[in-house]
C-alpha cells in the first residue's frame, strides 16, 4: 500500500459517506470492500483533511462527513 492507494481508498470511502448518513465501521468496511488496514489508512487521510467525524458510542465507531464552513 502506498500514498496513491490510500488516496484512492479515501476517495472511495468519501463517496460512500457522501449521502451524509452515519455509518458504523463494520458496514463501511463491508460496503467499501477494504481490509482493516486499508480502511484505517483511508479514514486517517480523511480525518487529517478534516473531512469526517468519528464518533464512538459504547463499543461501536460511527463515521460521517463533517460540515466545514468558512466565512471569510
MOPAC internal coordinates of N, CA, C and O (Angstrom, degrees):
PM7 1SCF
backbone

  N    0.0000 0     0.00 0     0.00 0    0    0    0
  C    1.4531 1     0.00 0     0.00 0    1    0    0
  C    1.5316 1   107.44 1     0.00 0    2    1    0
  O    1.2310 1   120.87 1   -47.63 1    3    2    1
  N    1.3318 1   115.94 1   132.37 1    3    2    1
  C    1.4609 1   121.02 1   177.54 1    5    3    2
  C    1.5301 1   109.60 1  -125.72 1    6    5    3
  O    1.2310 1   120.45 1     0.01 1    7    6    5
  N    1.3370 1   116.74 1  -179.99 1    7    6    5
  C    1.4691 1   119.81 1  -176.99 1    9    7    6
  C    1.5203 1   112.36 1   -60.83 1   10    9    7
  O    1.2310 1   120.26 1   145.08 1   11   10    9
  N    1.3092 1   117.11 1   -34.92 1   11   10    9
  C    1.4622 1   120.19 1   178.31 1   13   11   10
  C    1.5267 1   111.08 1   -63.66 1   14   13   11
  O    1.2310 1   120.66 1   135.87 1   15   14   13
  N    1.3388 1   116.34 1   -44.13 1   15   14   13
  C    1.4718 1   120.78 1   177.37 1   17   15   14
  C    1.5255 1   111.05 1   -61.45 1   18   17   15
  O    1.2310 1   120.99 1   137.39 1   19   18   17
  N    1.3256 1   115.72 1   -42.61 1   19   18   17
  C    1.4671 1   119.79 1  -179.56 1   21   19   18
  C    1.5254 1   109.94 1   -62.98 1   22   21   19
  O    1.2310 1   120.49 1   137.72 1   23   22   21
  N    1.3230 1   116.67 1   -42.28 1   23   22   21
  C    1.4623 1   120.71 1   178.40 1   25   23   22
  C    1.5185 1   112.22 1   -63.22 1   26   25   23
  O    1.2310 1   120.36 1   137.68 1   27   26   25
  N    1.3202 1   116.92 1   -42.32 1   27   26   25
  C    1.4714 1   120.38 1   177.38 1   29   27   26
  C    1.5228 1   110.86 1   -63.47 1   30   29   27
  O    1.2310 1   120.63 1   137.31 1   31   30   29
  N    1.3418 1   116.39 1   -42.69 1   31   30   29
  C    1.4690 1   120.26 1   178.38 1   33   31   30
  C    1.5178 1   111.26 1   -65.18 1   34   33   31
  O    1.2310 1   120.44 1   142.60 1   35   34   33
  N    1.3270 1   116.77 1   -37.40 1   35   34   33
  C    1.4682 1   120.58 1   177.61 1   37   35   34
  C    1.5274 1   109.75 1   -62.63 1   38   37   35
  O    1.2310 1   120.32 1   140.17 1   39   38   37
  N    1.3239 1   117.00 1   -39.83 1   39   38   37
  C    1.4630 1   120.59 1   176.97 1   41   39   38
  C    1.5118 1   112.26 1   -63.45 1   42   41   39
  O    1.2310 1   120.78 1   139.75 1   43   42   41
  N    1.3243 1   116.12 1   -40.25 1   43   42   41
  C    1.4658 1   120.79 1   178.11 1   45   43   42
  C    1.5344 1   110.24 1   -62.16 1   46   45   43
  O    1.2310 1   120.72 1   134.61 1   47   46   45
  N    1.3317 1   116.23 1   -45.39 1   47   46   45
  C    1.4648 1   120.85 1  -179.98 1   49   47   46
  C    1.5288 1   109.96 1   -65.36 1   50   49   47
  O    1.2310 1   120.40 1   136.32 1   51   50   49
  N    1.3265 1   116.85 1   -43.68 1   51   50   49
  C    1.4609 1   120.51 1  -179.59 1   53   51   50
  C    1.5275 1   110.69 1   -59.67 1   54   53   51
  O    1.2310 1   120.09 1   138.61 1   55   54   53
  N    1.3243 1   117.43 1   -41.39 1   55   54   53
  C    1.4699 1   120.39 1   178.51 1   57   55   54
  C    1.5251 1   110.98 1   -63.38 1   58   57   55
  O    1.2310 1   120.10 1   140.75 1   59   58   57
  N    1.3290 1   117.42 1   -39.25 1   59   58   57
  C    1.4675 1   119.83 1   177.27 1   61   59   58
  C    1.5266 1   110.87 1   -64.11 1   62   61   59
  O    1.2310 1   120.59 1   142.30 1   63   62   61
  N    1.3223 1   116.48 1   -37.70 1   63   62   61
  C    1.4637 1   120.86 1  -178.16 1   65   63   62
  C    1.5189 1   112.94 1   -79.64 1   66   65   63
  O    1.2310 1   119.71 1   171.94 1   67   66   65
  N    1.3229 1   118.16 1    -8.06 1   67   66   65
  C    1.4584 1   121.45 1  -171.35 1   69   67   66
  C    1.5322 1   113.88 1   -68.01 1   70   69   67
  O    1.2310 1   119.91 1   173.39 1   71   70   69
  N    1.3316 1   117.77 1    -6.61 1   71   70   69
  C    1.4686 1   118.97 1   174.87 1   73   71   70
  C    1.5280 1   111.25 1   -85.08 1   74   73   71
  O    1.2310 1   120.35 1  -177.58 1   75   74   73
  N    1.3354 1   116.94 1     2.42 1   75   74   73
  C    1.4679 1   125.05 1   177.36 1   77   75   74
  C    1.5248 1   113.85 1    63.41 1   78   77   75
  O    1.2310 1   120.39 1  -161.28 1   79   78   77
  N    1.3252 1   116.86 1    18.72 1   79   78   77
  C    1.4662 1   120.56 1   173.57 1   81   79   78
  C    1.5264 1   109.04 1   -80.84 1   82   81   79
  O    1.2310 1   120.75 1   -19.38 1   83   82   81
  N    1.3198 1   116.17 1   160.62 1   83   82   81
  C    1.4541 1   122.00 1   175.64 1   85   83   82
  C    1.5268 1   107.27 1   -92.89 1   86   85   83
  O    1.2310 1   119.96 1   -63.98 1   87   86   85
  N    1.3278 1   117.69 1   116.02 1   87   86   85
  C    1.4553 1   123.40 1  -177.13 1   89   87   86
  C    1.5214 1   110.29 1  -102.56 1   90   89   87
  O    1.2310 1   120.10 1   -41.91 1   91   90   89
  N    1.3240 1   117.41 1   138.09 1   91   90   89
  C    1.4543 1   118.89 1   171.16 1   93   91   90
  C    1.5258 1   107.78 1   -84.29 1   94   93   91
  O    1.2310 1   121.15 1   -23.12 1   95   94   93
  N    1.3266 1   115.40 1   156.88 1   95   94   93
  C    1.4678 1   121.64 1  -173.46 1   97   95   94
  C    1.5267 1   111.66 1   -56.29 1   98   97   95
  O    1.2310 1   120.12 1   134.70 1   99   98   97
  N    1.3172 1   117.38 1   -45.30 1   99   98   97
  C    1.4655 1   121.41 1  -177.08 1  101   99   98
  C    1.5221 1   112.46 1   -61.78 1  102  101   99
  O    1.2310 1   120.46 1   137.04 1  103  102  101
  N    1.3248 1   116.74 1   -42.96 1  103  102  101
  C    1.4597 1   120.55 1   178.98 1  105  103  102
  C    1.5212 1   110.53 1   -66.92 1  106  105  103
  O    1.2310 1   120.56 1   137.90 1  107  106  105
  N    1.3251 1   116.54 1   -42.10 1  107  106  105
  C    1.4605 1   120.40 1   178.78 1  109  107  106
  C    1.5284 1   110.64 1   -63.12 1  110  109  107
  O    1.2310 1   120.28 1   140.51 1  111  110  109
  N    1.3194 1   117.07 1   -39.49 1  111  110  109
  C    1.4621 1   121.18 1   177.94 1  113  111  110
  C    1.5322 1   110.23 1   -63.88 1  114  113  111
  O    1.2310 1   120.85 1   134.06 1  115  114  113
  N    1.3039 1   115.97 1   -45.94 1  115  114  113
  C    1.4643 1   120.75 1  -178.20 1  117  115  114
  C    1.5391 1   111.20 1   -65.14 1  118  117  115
  O    1.2310 1   120.19 1   132.97 1  119  118  117
  N    1.3128 1   117.25 1   -47.03 1  119  118  117
  C    1.4693 1   121.23 1  -177.48 1  121  119  118
  C    1.5243 1   112.23 1   -69.07 1  122  121  119
  O    1.2310 1   120.26 1   147.58 1  123  122  121
  N    1.3328 1   117.10 1   -32.42 1  123  122  121
  C    1.4653 1   120.20 1  -178.52 1  125  123  122
  C    1.5248 1   111.77 1   -80.25 1  126  125  123
  O    1.2310 1   120.58 1   154.08 1  127  126  125
  N    1.3354 1   116.50 1   -25.92 1  127  126  125
  C    1.4546 1   120.15 1  -176.62 1  129  127  126
  C    1.5250 1   113.12 1    75.71 1  130  129  127
  O    1.2310 1   120.51 1  -167.56 1  131  130  129
  N    1.3346 1   116.62 1    12.44 1  131  130  129
  C    1.4587 1   120.71 1  -178.50 1  133  131  130
  C    1.5205 1   111.21 1   -90.43 1  134  133  131
  O    1.2310 1   120.94 1   -27.98 1  135  134  133
  N    1.3291 1   115.81 1   152.02 1  135  134  133
  C    1.4648 1   121.54 1   173.88 1  137  135  134
  C    1.5242 1   108.03 1   -78.08 1  138  137  135
  O    1.2310 1   120.81 1   -14.42 1  139  138  137
  N    1.3416 1   116.05 1   165.58 1  139  138  137
  C    1.4685 1   120.44 1  -178.39 1  141  139  138
  C    1.5222 1   112.70 1   -52.23 1  142  141  139
  O    1.2310 1   120.17 1   130.21 1  143  142  141
  N    1.3343 1   117.29 1   -49.79 1  143  142  141
  C    1.4679 1   118.60 1  -176.38 1  145  143  142
  C    1.5283 1   111.65 1   -68.44 1  146  145  143
  O    1.2310 1   119.97 1   147.97 1  147  146  145
  N    1.3235 1   117.67 1   -32.03 1  147  146  145
  C    1.4632 1   120.66 1   177.32 1  149  147  146
  C    1.5273 1   110.85 1   -68.71 1  150  149  147
  O    1.2310 1   121.07 1   135.71 1  151  150  149
  N    1.3295 1   115.55 1   -44.29 1  151  150  149
  C    1.4565 1   120.01 1   178.94 1  153  151  150
  C    1.5236 1   110.59 1   -66.42 1  154  153  151
  O    1.2310 1   120.56 1   138.51 1  155  154  153
  N    1.3240 1   116.53 1   -41.49 1  155  154  153
  C    1.4679 1   120.44 1   178.15 1  157  155  154
  C    1.5124 1   112.18 1   -60.18 1  158  157  155
  O    1.2310 1   120.25 1   136.68 1  159  158  157
  N    1.3278 1   117.13 1   -43.32 1  159  158  157
  C    1.4618 1   121.01 1   178.74 1  161  159  158
  C    1.5329 1   110.71 1   -65.90 1  162  161  159
  O    1.2310 1   120.29 1   138.64 1  163  162  161
  N    1.3357 1   117.05 1   -41.36 1  163  162  161
  C    1.4618 1   121.13 1   179.08 1  165  163  162
  C    1.5310 1   110.61 1   -63.83 1  166  165  163
  O    1.2310 1   120.38 1   137.40 1  167  166  165
  N    1.3274 1   116.87 1   -42.60 1  167  166  165
  C    1.4640 1   120.29 1   178.36 1  169  167  166
  C    1.5211 1   110.74 1   -65.68 1  170  169  167
  O    1.2310 1   120.27 1   141.28 1  171  170  169
  N    1.3302 1   117.08 1   -38.72 1  171  170  169
  C    1.4611 1   120.97 1   176.25 1  173  171  170
  C    1.5144 1   111.60 1   -60.52 1  174  173  171
  O    1.2310 1   120.50 1   136.81 1  175  174  173
  N    1.3270 1   116.65 1   -43.19 1  175  174  173
  C    1.4664 1   122.21 1   177.85 1  177  175  174
  C    1.5382 1   109.98 1   -58.97 1  178  177  175
  O    1.2310 1   121.19 1   129.72 1  179  178  177
  N    1.3384 1   115.33 1   -50.28 1  179  178  177
  C    1.4603 1   119.91 1  -178.44 1  181  179  178
  C    1.5272 1   111.83 1   -66.10 1  182  181  179
  O    1.2310 1   120.40 1   143.97 1  183  182  181
  N    1.3270 1   116.84 1   -36.03 1  183  182  181
  C    1.4645 1   120.54 1   178.96 1  185  183  182
  C    1.5302 1   110.39 1   -67.09 1  186  185  183
  O    1.2310 1   119.96 1   138.74 1  187  186  185
  N    1.3289 1   117.67 1   -41.26 1  187  186  185
  C    1.4652 1   120.70 1   178.18 1  189  187  186
  C    1.5193 1   111.59 1   -63.75 1  190  189  187
  O    1.2310 1   120.49 1   148.50 1  191  190  189
  N    1.3105 1   116.67 1   -31.50 1  191  190  189
  C    1.4678 1   120.97 1   177.55 1  193  191  190
  C    1.5318 1   111.62 1   -84.66 1  194  193  191
  O    1.2310 1   120.63 1  -176.68 1  195  194  193
  N    1.3302 1   116.40 1     3.32 1  195  194  193
  C    1.4659 1   123.09 1   179.37 1  197  195  194
  C    1.5259 1   111.76 1    58.02 1  198  197  195
  O    1.2310 1   120.78 1  -141.19 1  199  198  197
  N    1.3341 1   116.12 1    38.81 1  199  198  197
  C    1.4639 1   121.87 1  -178.93 1  201  199  198
  C    1.5287 1   112.51 1   -96.77 1  202  201  199
  O    1.2310 1   120.09 1   160.14 1  203  202  201
  N    1.3372 1   117.43 1   -19.86 1  203  202  201
  C    1.4615 1   120.60 1  -175.67 1  205  203  202
  C    1.5222 1   111.03 1  -128.52 1  206  205  203
  O    1.2310 1   122.18 1   -17.29 1  207  206  205
  N    1.3169 1   113.44 1   162.71 1  207  206  205
  C    1.4597 1   122.16 1   172.97 1  209  207  206
  C    1.5182 1   106.75 1  -118.31 1  210  209  207
  O    1.2310 1   120.67 1   -47.00 1  211  210  209
  N    1.3153 1   116.33 1   133.00 1  211  210  209
  C    1.4658 1   122.65 1   175.82 1  213  211  210
  C    1.5204 1   106.77 1  -107.99 1  214  213  211
  O    1.2310 1   120.81 1   -53.13 1  215  214  213
  N    1.3222 1   116.06 1   126.87 1  215  214  213
  C    1.4627 1   121.01 1  -176.66 1  217  215  214
  C    1.5252 1   109.13 1  -130.68 1  218  217  215
  O    1.2310 1   120.98 1   -56.78 1  219  218  217
  N    1.3151 1   115.73 1   123.22 1  219  218  217
  C    1.4654 1   121.81 1   179.85 1  221  219  218
  C    1.5197 1   109.73 1   -97.45 1  222  221  219
  O    1.2310 1   120.38 1   -55.59 1  223  222  221
  N    1.3294 1   116.87 1   124.41 1  223  222  221
  C    1.4671 1   122.78 1   173.56 1  225  223  222
  C    1.5114 1   107.45 1  -123.74 1  226  225  223
  O    1.2310 1   120.96 1   -66.15 1  227  226  225
  N    1.3229 1   115.77 1   113.85 1  227  226  225
  C    1.4605 1   121.64 1  -175.06 1  229  227  226
  C    1.5242 1   109.09 1    52.77 1  230  229  227
  O    1.2310 1   119.20 1    62.60 1  231  230  229
  N    1.3032 1   119.13 1  -117.40 1  231  230  229
  C    1.4646 1   122.70 1  -178.35 1  233  231  230
  C    1.5239 1   113.07 1   -97.21 1  234  233  231
  O    1.2310 1   119.98 1  -178.62 1  235  234  233
  N    1.3281 1   117.64 1     1.38 1  235  234  233
  C    1.4626 1   121.16 1  -173.85 1  237  235  234
  C    1.5264 1   111.10 1  -106.57 1  238  237  235
  O    1.2310 1   121.10 1   -43.44 1  239  238  237
  N    1.3325 1   115.51 1   136.56 1  239  238  237
  C    1.4559 1   122.24 1   175.67 1  241  239  238
  C    1.5226 1   108.51 1  -100.63 1  242  241  239
  O    1.2310 1   120.67 1   -52.75 1  243  242  241
  N    1.3338 1   116.32 1   127.25 1  243  242  241
  C    1.4543 1   122.01 1   177.54 1  245  243  242
  C    1.5202 1   109.47 1  -112.74 1  246  245  243
  O    1.2310 1   121.28 1   -35.43 1  247  246  245
  N    1.3220 1   115.16 1   144.57 1  247  246  245
  C    1.4487 1   122.01 1  -177.78 1  249  247  246
  C    1.5235 1   108.60 1  -128.93 1  250  249  247
  O    1.2310 1   120.46 1   -44.09 1  251  250  249
  N    1.3132 1   116.72 1   135.91 1  251  250  249
  C    1.4560 1   120.58 1   174.01 1  253  251  250
  C    1.5170 1   108.98 1  -152.85 1  254  253  251
  O    1.2310 1   121.15 1   -17.54 1  255  254  253
  N    1.3392 1   115.40 1   162.46 1  255  254  253
  C    1.4627 1   120.06 1  -179.33 1  257  255  254
  C    1.5194 1   109.67 1   -68.86 1  258  257  255
  O    1.2310 1   121.45 1   -39.86 1  259  258  257
  N    1.3236 1   114.84 1   140.14 1  259  258  257
  C    1.4527 1   120.35 1   174.05 1  261  259  258
  C    1.5194 1   109.10 1   -88.15 1  262  261  259
  O    1.2310 1   120.86 1   -23.01 1  263  262  261
  N    1.3011 1   115.96 1   156.99 1  263  262  261
  C    1.4507 1   120.77 1   177.79 1  265  263  262
  C    1.5179 1   106.83 1  -105.95 1  266  265  263
  O    1.2310 1   120.96 1   -64.26 1  267  266  265
  N    1.3199 1   115.76 1   115.74 1  267  266  265
  C    1.4611 1   121.08 1   179.29 1  269  267  266
  C    1.5207 1   108.47 1  -105.36 1  270  269  267
  O    1.2310 1   121.39 1   -59.39 1  271  270  269
  N    1.3013 1   114.95 1   120.61 1  271  270  269
  C    1.4560 1   120.13 1   179.71 1  273  271  270
  C    1.5243 1   107.95 1  -121.54 1  274  273  271
  O    1.2310 1   120.98 1   -54.99 1  275  274  273
  N    1.3083 1   115.73 1   125.01 1  275  274  273
  C    1.4578 1   120.63 1   177.00 1  277  275  274
  C    1.5166 1   108.30 1  -114.63 1  278  277  275
  O    1.2310 1   121.49 1   -57.21 1  279  278  277
  N    1.3051 1   114.76 1   122.79 1  279  278  277
  C    1.4690 1   119.99 1   176.31 1  281  279  278
  C    1.5181 1   105.67 1  -117.39 1  282  281  279
  O    1.2310 1   121.11 1   -68.03 1  283  282  281
  N    1.2939 1   115.49 1   111.97 1  283  282  281
  C    1.4614 1   119.88 1  -173.12 1  285  283  282
  C    1.4552 1   110.93 1  -109.07 1  286  285  283
  O    1.2310 1   120.10 1   180.00 1  287  286  285

